[in-house]
């Protein structure tokens, strides 16, 4: 049981890091520091979008617009940290 809990914790941790990398890459693209015409940047961005967007889309529908600021990754990260702490509290 404990090894399954550690596996779930690791998956949540990796997903949190993918969210952070996705946010940083979107900022770099928005400020024209990196260009999506570069094939590697495009592939990484597309991969991160496909991995993170299914979890972010429902949160974006619920949250109100904050003038172009997207806080859905912050809400998702906080939710994942809460879920991880809840798992360790009840099963760890």
C-alpha positions in Angstrom: 0.0 0.0 0.0 2.8 2.4 0.9 4.6 1.8 -2.5 1.4 2.7 -4.3 1.1 5.8 -2.3 4.7 6.8 -3.2 3.9 6.1 -6.9 0.9 8.4 -6.7 2.9 11.0 -4.9 5.6 10.8 -7.6 3.1 11.2 -10.4 1.5 14.2 -8.7 5.0 15.8 -8.2 5.9 15.2 -11.9 2.6 16.7 -13.0 3.2 19.8 -10.8 6.6 20.3 -12.4 5.1 19.9 -15.9 2.6 22.6 -15.0 5.3 24.9 -13.9 7.4 24.3 -17.0 4.3 24.9 -19.1 3.7 28.3 -17.4 7.3 29.3 -17.9 7.3 28.3 -21.5 4.1 30.3 -22.2 5.7 33.4 -20.6 8.8 32.9 -22.8 6.6 32.6 -25.9 4.5 35.6 -24.9 7.5 37.9 -24.4 9.1 36.7 -27.6 12.1 35.2 -25.9 11.6 31.8 -27.6 9.8 31.3 -30.9 7.4 28.6 -31.6 8.7 28.4 -35.2 11.6 26.5 -33.7 10.6 22.8 -34.1 11.9 21.8 -30.6 10.1 24.6 -28.9 6.9 23.7 -30.8 7.2 20.0 -29.8 7.8 20.8 -26.2 5.0 23.3 -26.1 2.6 21.0 -27.8 3.5 18.1 -25.5 3.0 20.3 -22.4 -0.3 21.7 -23.8 -1.7 18.2 -24.4 -0.6 17.0 -20.9 -1.9 20.0 -18.9 -4.8 21.4 -20.8 -7.3 18.6 -19.9 -6.9 19.4 -16.2 -6.8 23.2 -16.7 -9.8 23.6 -19.0 -12.5 22.9 -16.4 -10.8 25.3 -13.9 -10.7 28.0 -16.6 -14.4 27.6 -17.2 -15.2 28.1 -13.5 -12.8 31.0 -12.7 -13.7 34.5 -13.7 -11.5 36.4 -16.2 -8.9 38.5 -14.4 -7.9 40.8 -17.2 -5.7 38.4 -19.1 -4.1 36.8 -16.1 -4.6 33.0 -16.0 -4.5 31.7 -12.5 -5.8 28.2 -13.3 -2.3 26.6 -13.0 -2.0 28.1 -9.5 -5.4 26.7 -8.5 -4.5 23.3 -10.0 -1.2 23.2 -8.2 -2.8 24.0 -4.9 -5.4 21.4 -5.5 -2.8 18.8 -6.3 -0.8 19.7 -3.2 -3.9 19.4 -1.1 -4.7 16.0 -2.7 -1.2 14.8 -2.0 -1.3 15.9 1.6 -4.8 14.3 2.0 -3.5 11.0 0.7 -0.6 11.0 3.1 -2.8 12.0 6.0 -5.3 9.2 5.5 -3.2 6.4 4.0 0.4 7.3 5.0 
